[in-house]
Amino acid sequence: MALGRRSPSWRETTFVALDVEATSADPRSAVPLSVGWVPVRAGRVVPAAGGYTLVRPPSGVRLDEAETVEALRVHRLLPEEVEAGADAASVGATLRDVLADAVLLAHGADLERAVLRGWGVPVGRVVDTLAVVRRLDERAGRPRASPRLPDVARRWALPPLTAHHAHTDALTTALLLVALADDVERERGACTLRDLELLGR
C-alpha cells in the first residue's frame, strides 16, 4: 500500500475464499486432491460465483499409500474420481484468473499459499481467518480454542456445512470473514483491509 493512501474498507475489497483439500496438512509435502473457492464482494458472500474441482495428482504419486488413503476417506473422495480430475496446470490457470485483483482468504493459509506458489500462481495480499480469530481471542483475554474450521464456525454461530469438502469449507471461510469483519466494525467503528491483515499476522 502506497504511503499516504488509506486502506480500503473490507466492504470495498474483493476477497476469494480458497480451500485446498490435500493428502496432508504439511505444506512441504501435501499433494492437492481438490480445490474450492467462493468470492466475497462488497461485503457479501457470492456462492454462485464460486467453483470446485478435483485435481489429478502428478505422475508418480500413488493414491494407495496409507496417508493418502486416509485423506481420501476424510474428504470422501474416491481414487478414480481424483484420477479423473483436472490437471494442476489447468487448475492453476483458473485460479490465476479467479484471484486476479482479489485478496486471498483462507483458514490457516500456509497450505493454500504453498499450493498456489507450486502452481505458479502469484500470491499477493492474504487474510488468514485462523490468525484473525486467534488475535481477537488474545485481545479479549479468551483462552485459545480449537482452530478447526467447523469449531470456529460454531463459535461464530455460522450455519453448519459439510466439513472437509473444499467448496463448503471455502464457503464457511467466506461467511467467517463477514462475521469477523462485523465484529471489528462494532469494536472500532470501521474495518479496513489493513485491519484484517494486521490482525492476521
PyMOL commands that set and color helices and strands:
alter all, ss='L'
color gray80, all
select helices_A, chain A and resi 10-12+47-49+66-74+79-83+88-99+110-118+129-140+149-155+166-188+193-199
alter helices_A, ss='H'
color red, helices_A
select strands_A, chain A and resi 15-22+32-41+44-45+51-54+103-106+126-128
alter strands_A, ss='S'
color yellow, strands_A
deselect
rebuild
show_as cartoon
